[in-house]
Amino acid sequence: MTVIDPDTQAGWVPESECEDDTEDMPLSLRLSIADTLTLGNATCGFMAVYFTTTGILIPHLTGSDESGMARHSAATAVILMLLAAVFDLFDGLVARKLRSSPMGAELDNLSDLISFGLAPAYFVLVYGMVADDAYQRVSALAAIVVLLAVVLRLARFSCVTMKDGMFQGMPSPFGALTVVSIVLLELPFVPTLLAIIGVAWLMVSRVEYPKPRGVLAVAMLSWIVAAMGLLAAWAFDAPGGHLLLQTGCALQVVLGAVIPLFATARRVNTFRDNRREARAAQLP
């Protein structure tokens, strides 16, 4: 039975009928295009864990000496994380241009947790098991720190409202790629561990990062494509591929360190300008 409010002329439908209509609606009709891209993000993160396990961890545990397969699998895992970042970039753009379902924000957070939390943390964990100078238990602790940093960052993102065009803390896709770059640099264990923990701290910090829109989004996409090319060259043992990969990873790490410095300098300058204005306003 439908009850009509004489003032608003709005129909009231019993809750049970609404639930039945929702349950009868096909899943494809309840998902938007942006949601489909978000699910692609989650799929890439899961497959990155798969290739890290089957191509790096299992051969190490079974005593296989096929370093080429491990290199290919590591490159494939990182490329999948890069593809997840592409999906994450485009699902937001598509959601703003077209529409997003009510599940969009929740799907995005869950997918980011898989691709930029679990996948890089697992990559760090496996690194601690296969590297010659690594300590497995310490690496496991570092992996947990990375995972919890992403969990806390995503939870805060859902609760805190920032000014338009800015993120608070290093975005999880950027943090995940920086963590993986640190591992691929093949530095000694202690500097690698400290750098990974530093990235985890940046993700939960209050440092402001610009959102990838307009020119910045194009630059980010171009950087991801270039990183995929470097990984492919390294995976197939192309001449100079290893040097190119090391250069690309170093640039990613430097970029991750420079942005907070610029953001901090900007906040200090803004604070000084505000103090000058306040003093000038107090003068007679």
N, C-alpha and C positions, 0 to 999 in steps of 0.2 A: 504494500500500500504506500502511495506517495502523498505526503502532506505538503500543502502549499501554504507558505506564509503570505497572508494578504498584504503585508506592507512591502515586502521585498520581492514577492512573486518568485522566490527561489524554491527549488524542489529539494525536499529532504528524502534521502534514500537510506534505508536501514543499513547498518554496518555490515551485516551478513551478506547483503546483496552486493555491496562494493567489493568485499573480499572474494566473492565468487567470480565477479567480472575480472578481477585482477588475476586470479588463478587460471581462468580460462584463456587469458591473453598469452599468445606465444612469446617465448623469450626474445626472439628476434625483433618483435615489435616493441619490447620494453627497453631495448638497448639502442642507444644512439650511435652515430658514426664515431663520435669521440670516444664512447665507451669501448667500441671495437678496437680502436687504436690502443687504448689503455690495456686491454686484455693482451694485445700483441706485446706490450711492454712486459707484462707478467710472464708470458711464454718465453721471451728472450732471456729473462732472468733465470727461469727454471732450467732452460737448456744450457746456460752458462755453467750452472752447478753440475749438470750432467757431464759436459765435456771436461770440466775440471776433474771430476771423479774418474771417468773411464779412460781419459787420455794422460793424466798426470799421476793421480794417486794410486790407482790400481797397478799400472806398470811398475811404479816404485815399490809397492808392497810385494809384488810377485818377482822382483829382481830383474825386470826387463831393462836392457841397455839401449833401447830404441829412443835416443834423444830427439830424433827428428819427429817422431810421433808426439812426444811431449811438447815440443815446440809448436807443432801444428795445433794441438789441442789447446794450449795456452792462448795462442793467437785467436783461435775460434771462440774461446770463452770471452776474451776481452772484446772481440768484434760484436758478439751478442750483447754485451753490456752497452757498447756504443749504439747498437741498433735500438736497445731499450731506451736510451737517452733520446734518440730520434723520435720514437713513438711518444715519449713523454713530452717532447717539444711540440709535436704536431697535435696531440690530443687537446692541449690547451688552446691552440690557435683555432682548431676546428670547433671546439665548444663555444668560443667567443663569436665565431662567424655564423654557425648554424644553431645548434641547440645542444643541451646536455641533459641527460636524464637525472632524476633525483638521486640515483646511485653514483653519479659521476665522481663526486669528491671522495666518497668512500672507496670506490674502485681505484682511484688514482693513488690514494695513500697505501692501500694494500699491495698494489702492483709495485710501487716504489720501494716498499719494504722488501719485496722479493728481489728485485733487480739491483737496487742500490744499497740494500742492507745485508740480506743473506748472501747474495752472490759474491760481493767483494770480501765480506768477512770470511766466507768459506775459502776464497782464494788465498787469503792471508793464512788461514789455518793449514791449508795444504802446503803452502810455501814453507811453513815451519816444520813440516814433516819430511819434505824432500830436500831442502837446502842443506848443504854440508855443515855450515857454521851456525845454523839456527837451533834454537831450543824449543822443543815442541810445546811444552807447557806454557812458556812465556808467550809463544806465538798464539796459543789458544786464548790466553788472556787478552792479547791485543785484538784478536778477532771478536771476542765478546764486547770489548770496548767499542769497536767500530759498529757492531750490530746495535748495541744499546744507544749509541749516539744517534743513529738513524731513527730508531724508535722514538726517542725523546724529541728529535727535531720534527718528525712528522706529526707527533701529538701536539707539539707547541704550535705548529703551522695551522692546525685546525682550530686552535683556541685563541691565538693572538692575532689582532688586526694590525697590519703594518700599513704605512703610507703607500700610496699607489706607486708601482714601479720598482719596489724594493723587497728583498727577502731579508729576514733576520737570521743570521747564521749562514754558513756555506750551504748552498743547495745540495741535496743528497746526490743527484746525478754527478755534479761537479766533484763532490767529495769522493764518491765511489771511483771515478776515473783517476783522481789524484792518488788514492790509495793503491790502485792497481799499477799506476805508473811508478810509484815508489818501489813496489815489489819488482817490477820489470827492470829497474835500474841496476839491480844486483849489487847494491851497496853492502858493506859489512852489516852484520845483524843488528848491532846496537843503534847505529844511525837510522837504519830502516825502521826499527821499532819505535824510536823517538819521533820520527817523521809521521808514522801512521797515527800515533797517539795525538800528535799535534793537529792532524787533519780532523780527527774525531772531536777534539776540543773546538775547532773552528765551526764544526757543524752545529754545536749546541751553544755557541757564543752569541753575543748580540751584535757582532759585526754585520754591517749592512752590505748586501750584494745586489747589484741591479738585475732586474728580471730580463730574460732574453726576448726582447721585442724589437721589431724593426731591423735596423742595421745590426744590432747585437745578435739577434736570432740568426741572421744570415751568416755572420761571422762564426757563430757557434756551430752551425751546420757545416760550414766549410772546414772548420777545424776537425770535426768528427770524421768527415770524408777523408781528410788528409791522414788522420790517425789510422783509419782502416787500411789505407794504402801502405803506410809504414809497417803495420802489423802483417799484412800479406807478404810484403817484401822480406820481412824477417822470417816468417813461417816457411817460405819456400827457399830460404837460404840464398837470396839474391845478392849479388856483389854489393857490398856496402850496406846491406839491409840491417845488420845488427847496429851499425853506427847510426843509421838514420833513426832506428827505433829508440836508441839511447838518447839521441838529440830530442826527439819528440817527447819522450817521457820527462826529460829534464825541463823542457819548456812548460809542460803541464804543471810540474811541481813548482817551478818559479812563478808561474801565473797564480797558482794557489796561494803563494806566500806574498806576492806583490799586492793583490787586491785588498787584503786586510790592512796593509800599510797605508794605501791610498785612502781607504775608508776611514781609518783612524786619524790620519792627517786632516781629512776633510771635517771630521767631527770636532777636532781641536780648533781648527780655523773658524768654524761656525760658532763655537763656544766663545772664542776671543772676540769675534765680531759682535756677538750679543752683549758681551760685557762692555765693550766700547760704546755701543748704542745706549746701554742703560746708564753709563756714567755721563754721556753727553746729554741725556734727557734730564739728569739731576742738576746739571749746571744752570745757574741763573741766566 
